[in-house]
Amino acid sequence: MNTTNSKSFPLSKKDVELLSEKYPTPFYLYDEAAIRANARRLKEAFSVFPAIENEPGYIEHFAVKALPNPAILKILADEGFGADCSSLPELLLADMAGIKGEKIMLTSNETPAEEYKKAFELGAIINLDDISHIEFLEKALISHGDTETRRGSLLPSIICVRYNPGPLKGGNAIIGKPEEAKYGLTREQVFEAYRILQAKGVKRFGLHCMVASNELNIDYHFETALILFELAAEVKERLGISLEFINLGGGVGIPYRPEDTAIDWKELAQGIKKLYDDIWGAAGLNSIQLRTEYGRPITGPYGWLVTKAIHHKDIYRKYIGVDATMADLMRPALYGAYHHITVLGKEDAPLTETYDVVGSLCENNDKFAIRRPLPKIDEGDILAIHDAGAHGRAMGFNYNGKLRCGELLLKTDGSVEMIRRRETVEDYFATLKI
């Protein structure tokens, strides 16, 4: 049996060879049609949450950190998505992509005052990561000028609070155990934060939790929803506060390995809706809007790092050297993450070789694959590294003076557009005083 490649790539070897004449490898390639189709599947699945007083019952805030490119954000804005931001540049990217007001959430930690000010200026929803940030936010906005005139309060009219469930919730490999994570408020701090915010004139409230990353166990996400729904009911009971929305965060994984199974959007939405109805219906409480901040499962499977084999080395192991490095895709080095590899034109070739696929950094963890069964690779062969459409180019860096690669968009009409050029030596020196 020929167990070669079981993941698809949208272009042929000939297509990429022609493309690389204009845009030399390495480069990222994203599939617009696939991203749009996936976005629509998500929205359709979560349409089980009906509108609430002419407001949507569900809003997805795409996690900008996953793929911070305005061309991608514009596509998702066109599909009705909001944005989840964690820095000042991400806020600006969301705004320039046409995502406005409360469709933007600022979910950050150890947040500088300038980021709070910009979020306030844009009308974004601020998600507080610590109870001490209430006072910090107040001081930041006092210095922002006409806060009282514009809002009637020193604080925005709507505030979200990030909850850390601690030992109530198991962790996973990327974020770790909640009680060891730096994010969020304890349970009792959540209640105290709402008391303080209410006393300061805040009228509208949200609740947020993000405790996992790249989690393919659907029950894990149901458990997160259950914890938040029960906490929201207790907030109502103890404080008389009806939350406006609950944000379940992100954390849904993607099938990086061919044998992995993707989470089904419909199954996820219907399971969350049942928990929602069981808890809120039984309590006779008003409807609460559901929000999420999925990033990886929105764009991750629809992006590839395309690179060329330029060297081979045969010592204690067989190595294939490519023209990309972990400066372009660091997940394998950082997490030991698996990314499937297709050798274009050899999709059906037998896996006769075992290679480490490596870049040229002066670090031995600069590897895209370790002891990976692959077809025989010749210099000049083109490799597509799969599932790189999230936390790929975004995590790039310039160690060893390496220049980060560009990004291309395969548009719905079949044409290809450059949406970020590759870096140049002039870019690298631009911030230096020489």
C-alpha positions in Angstrom: 0.0 0.0 0.0 1.3 3.4 -0.9 0.8 5.7 2.1 2.1 8.8 0.5 0.4 12.2 0.8 -3.2 12.5 2.0 -3.4 16.3 2.2 -4.3 18.4 -0.8 -2.5 21.4 -2.3 -4.5 23.7 -4.6 -1.8 24.2 -7.3 0.2 21.8 -9.5 3.9 21.5 -9.6 3.9 23.3 -13.0 1.7 26.1 -11.5 4.2 26.7 -8.7 7.2 26.6 -11.0 5.6 29.4 -13.1 4.6 31.3 -10.0 8.1 31.1 -8.5 9.5 32.8 -11.6 7.7 36.0 -10.4 7.7 35.2 -6.7 10.8 33.2 -5.7 10.5 30.6 -3.0 10.0 30.5 -0.1 6.6 32.1 0.2 3.3 31.5 1.9 0.2 30.8 -0.2 -3.4 31.2 1.1 -6.5 29.9 -0.6 -9.2 32.6 -0.5 -12.1 30.3 -1.7 -11.3 27.7 0.9 -11.1 30.3 3.7 -14.5 31.8 2.6 -16.2 28.4 2.4 -14.9 27.5 5.9 -16.1 30.9 7.3 -19.6 30.2 5.9 -19.7 26.7 7.4 -18.9 28.2 10.8 -21.5 30.9 10.6 -24.1 28.4 9.3 -23.4 26.0 12.2 -23.7 28.7 14.8 -26.9 30.1 13.3 -28.6 27.8 15.9 -28.1 30.8 18.2 -31.0 33.1 17.2 -30.9 36.9 17.0 -31.4 38.8 20.3 -33.3 42.1 20.0 -32.1 42.6 16.4 -28.6 41.7 17.3 -26.9 38.6 16.1 -27.0 35.7 18.5 -23.4 34.7 17.6 -20.3 36.7 16.6 -16.9 35.3 15.7 -13.9 37.6 16.4 -11.1 36.2 14.2 -7.9 36.0 16.3 -5.7 38.4 14.3 -2.5 37.0 15.9 -3.0 33.9 13.8 -2.7 35.7 10.4 -2.2 39.4 10.7 -2.6 40.5 7.1 -5.3 43.1 6.1 -6.1 41.2 2.9 -7.1 38.2 4.9 -9.0 40.3 7.5 -10.9 42.0 4.7 -12.0 38.6 3.4 -13.2 37.7 6.9 -14.8 41.1 7.5 -16.7 40.5 4.2 -18.0 37.2 5.7 -19.3 39.1 8.7 -16.4 38.3 11.2 -15.1 40.6 13.8 -11.5 40.7 15.1 -9.8 39.7 18.4 -6.7 41.8 18.8 -3.8 41.6 21.3 -1.7 44.7 20.4 -1.8 48.2 19.0 -0.8 47.2 15.5 -3.5 44.4 15.5 -6.1 47.0 16.5 -4.9 49.2 13.5 -5.0 46.2 11.2 -8.6 45.4 12.1 -9.7 49.0 11.7 -8.0 49.3 8.2 -9.7 46.1 7.2 -13.1 47.7 7.9 -13.8 45.9 11.2 -15.3 48.6 13.4 -16.5 49.3 16.9 -17.7 46.4 19.0 -16.8 43.9 16.3 -13.3 44.4 17.7 -12.2 43.0 21.0 -8.9 43.8 22.7 -7.8 40.6 24.6 -4.3 41.2 25.8 -2.3 40.8 29.0 0.1 43.2 30.8 -1.5 45.7 28.5 0.3 49.1 27.9 -1.8 52.2 28.4 -1.5 53.1 24.7 -3.3 49.9 23.7 -6.2 50.6 26.0 -6.4 54.2 24.7 -6.5 53.1 21.1 -9.1 50.4 21.8 -11.3 53.0 23.5 -10.8 55.4 20.6 -12.0 52.7 18.2 -15.0 51.8 20.3 -13.6 48.3 20.7 -14.6 46.0 23.6 -11.9 45.8 26.2 -11.3 42.4 27.8 -9.6 42.9 31.2 -7.0 40.3 32.1 -6.6 41.2 35.7 -8.6 42.9 38.5 -5.9 45.5 38.9 -6.3 46.6 35.3 -9.6 48.3 36.2 -7.7 51.1 38.0 -5.0 51.0 35.3 -7.6 51.4 32.5 -9.2 54.3 34.4 -5.9 56.2 34.7 -5.1 55.6 31.1 -8.4 57.0 29.9 -8.3 60.0 32.3 -5.2 61.0 30.4 -7.0 60.4 27.1 -8.9 63.7 27.4 -12.6 64.0 27.0 -13.6 60.6 28.4 -16.2 61.9 30.8 -17.9 64.0 28.1 -18.0 61.2 25.6 -19.0 58.4 27.8 -20.5 59.9 31.0 -18.1 57.7 32.9 -14.3 57.2 33.3 -14.7 53.7 31.9 -16.3 52.4 28.6 -19.9 51.5 28.7 -19.1 47.9 28.1 -16.3 45.8 29.7 -15.4 42.1 29.4 -13.6 40.1 32.1 -11.3 37.2 31.4 -11.8 34.2 33.7 -9.1 31.7 34.6 -10.8 28.5 36.0 -7.6 27.2 37.6 -7.7 23.6 38.7 -11.4 23.3 37.6 -10.1 22.9 34.1 -7.4 20.7 32.6 -4.8 22.2 30.4 -3.1 21.2 27.2 0.4 21.2 25.8 0.6 24.7 24.3 -1.0 26.9 27.0 -0.4 24.5 29.9 -2.5 24.1 33.1 -4.8 27.1 33.8 -3.5 27.4 37.3 0.0 27.8 35.9 -1.0 30.3 33.2 -0.6 34.0 33.5 -4.0 34.8 32.0 -7.3 35.9 33.6 -9.0 36.4 37.0 -9.8 33.8 39.6 -13.5 33.0 40.2 -13.9 35.3 43.2 -12.0 38.0 41.5 -14.5 37.9 38.6 -17.4 38.7 41.1 -15.4 41.4 42.7 -14.4 42.9 39.3 -18.1 43.1 38.3 -19.0 44.7 41.6 -16.3 47.4 41.1 -17.2 48.0 37.5 -20.9 48.3 38.3 -20.1 50.8 41.0 -18.1 52.8 38.6 -21.0 53.1 36.2 -20.4 50.3 33.7 -23.7 49.1 32.4 -22.9 46.3 30.0 -20.7 43.2 30.7 -19.1 40.3 29.0 -17.3 37.2 30.2 -14.4 35.5 28.5 -12.3 32.4 28.9 -9.4 30.9 26.9 -7.8 27.9 28.4 -6.5 25.8 25.5 -4.9 26.0 22.1 -5.1 23.5 19.2 -7.5 21.2 21.1 -9.2 18.5 19.0 -11.2 16.9 21.8 -14.6 18.4 21.3 -15.6 17.5 24.9 -13.0 19.9 26.1 -14.8 22.8 24.4 -18.1 21.7 25.8 -16.6 21.7 29.3 -15.4 25.2 28.8 -18.9 26.3 27.7 -20.5 24.6 30.7 -18.1 26.3 33.2 -18.8 29.7 31.7 -22.6 29.3 31.4 -22.8 28.2 35.1 -20.6 31.1 36.1 -22.8 33.5 34.2 -25.8 32.1 36.0 -24.1 32.7 39.4 -23.2 36.2 38.4 -26.9 36.9 37.8 -27.9 35.3 41.0 -25.3 36.9 43.3 -24.9 40.4 41.7 -28.1 40.8 39.6 -26.0 41.4 36.5 -27.2 39.9 33.3 -24.2 39.4 31.1 -24.6 40.7 27.5 -22.3 38.1 26.0 -20.1 35.1 26.8 -16.9 34.7 24.7 -15.8 31.0 24.7 -12.4 32.1 23.4 -10.7 30.0 20.7 -8.6 26.9 21.1 -10.2 24.6 18.5 -7.4 22.6 16.9 -6.9 21.5 13.3 -5.8 18.1 12.0 -2.1 18.7 11.4 -1.5 14.9 11.0 -3.3 13.0 8.2 -4.7 10.6 10.8 -6.2 13.5 12.9 -9.9 14.3 12.7 -11.2 17.9 12.5 -13.8 19.1 14.8 -17.1 19.4 13.0 -18.6 22.9 13.3 -22.2 21.7 13.4 -21.5 19.2 16.2 -19.6 21.8 18.2 -22.4 24.5 17.8 -25.2 22.1 18.5 -23.5 20.7 21.6 -22.8 24.2 22.9 -26.4 25.3 22.2 -27.8 22.3 24.2 -25.7 23.3 27.2 -26.8 27.0 26.7 -30.5 26.0 26.6 -30.2 23.5 29.5 -28.6 26.1 31.9 -30.2 29.3 30.8 -33.5 27.9 29.9 -33.8 26.1 33.3 -32.8 29.3 35.1 -35.4 31.4 33.1 -32.7 34.0 32.4 -32.6 36.4 29.5 -30.7 35.4 26.4 -27.0 36.0 26.2 -25.1 36.5 23.0 -22.4 33.9 22.2 -19.0 35.0 20.9 -15.8 33.1 19.9 -12.3 34.0 18.8 -11.3 31.2 16.5 -8.1 31.8 14.6 -6.2 28.6 13.8 -9.3 26.6 12.5 -10.4 29.5 10.3 -7.3 29.9 8.2 -4.8 27.3 9.4 -5.6 24.4 6.9 -5.7 26.8 4.0 -2.2 28.2 4.1 1.1 26.5 3.0 4.7 27.4 3.2 6.2 26.7 -0.2 9.9 26.1 -0.3 12.5 24.6 -2.6 15.1 21.8 -1.9 18.5 23.3 -2.4 20.9 20.9 -0.7 21.2 17.3 0.4 23.4 15.9 3.1 24.1 12.3 4.1 25.9 11.7 7.4 24.4 10.0 10.4 21.0 10.9 9.0 19.8 12.0 5.6 19.1 15.7 5.4 17.3 17.8 2.8 18.2 21.5 3.0 15.5 24.0 1.9 15.4 27.7 1.3 13.0 28.4 4.1 14.0 28.3 7.8 12.3 28.3 11.1 12.5 32.1 10.9 9.6 31.6 8.4 7.8 28.8 10.3 8.9 28.2 13.9 6.1 25.9 15.2 8.1 22.7 14.7 11.1 24.2 16.6 9.0 25.8 19.3 6.5 23.1 20.0 7.9 20.0 18.2 4.8 20.5 16.1 4.1 18.2 13.1 3.4 19.8 9.7 2.7 17.5 6.8 4.9 17.9 3.7 4.0 17.3 0.1 6.8 17.0 -2.6 5.0 18.5 -5.6 4.9 16.2 -8.6 5.7 13.2 -6.3 2.4 13.0 -4.6 2.0 9.3 -5.6 5.6 8.3 -5.3 6.5 5.7 -2.7 8.0 6.9 0.6 11.4 5.3 0.2 13.5 7.7 2.1 13.7 9.0 5.7 14.8 12.7 5.9 15.3 15.5 8.3 14.0 18.5 6.4 16.0 21.5 7.6 16.7 25.2 7.1 20.0 27.1 7.2 19.8 28.8 10.6 22.7 28.2 13.0 20.4 26.3 15.3 20.0 22.5 15.3 16.2 22.8 15.9 15.8 24.5 12.6 13.9 21.5 11.3 10.5 21.2 9.5 10.5 17.4 9.8 12.5 14.9 11.7 13.0 11.3 10.4 10.1 11.8 8.1 9.2 9.1 5.5 9.1 10.9 2.2 9.7 10.2 -1.5 13.2 10.7 -2.8 13.8 14.4 -3.0 16.1 16.0 -5.6 17.6 19.4 -5.5 15.1 21.8 -7.1 12.1 19.9 -5.9 9.3 22.1 -4.5 7.9 21.2 -1.1 4.5 22.4 0.3 4.4 22.5 4.1 0.8 22.1 5.1 -1.4 23.8 7.7 0.7 26.9 7.9 -2.1 29.4 7.5 -2.2 30.3 11.2 0.7 31.1 13.5 3.1 30.7 10.6 4.3 33.9 9.0 3.0 35.8 12.0 5.6 34.2 14.3 8.5 35.0 11.9 11.7 36.6 13.1 15.1 37.8 11.9 17.7 35.7 13.7 20.9 35.2 11.8 19.8 38.2 9.7 17.3 36.0 7.9 14.7 37.9 5.8 11.1 36.8 6.2 9.3 35.5 3.2 6.3 37.1 1.5 2.6 36.1 1.3 0.5 35.3 -1.7 -3.2 34.9 -2.0 -4.8 32.5 -4.4 -8.0 34.4 -5.3 -11.4 32.9 -6.1 -10.9 33.6 -9.8 -7.7 31.5 -9.9 -5.3 34.5 -10.1 -2.5 35.0 -7.5 -1.9 38.3 -5.7 1.0 39.3 -3.5 -0.4 40.5 -0.2 2.9 40.9 1.6 6.3 41.2 -0.2 9.3 39.4 1.0 11.7 41.4 3.2 14.8 42.9 1.7 18.2 43.8 3.2 17.1 47.4 3.2 14.2 46.4 5.4 16.5 44.7 7.8 18.8 47.8 8.1 15.9 50.3 8.2 15.6 50.5 12.0 19.4 50.5 12.6 21.4 53.7 13.3 24.5 53.3 11.2 
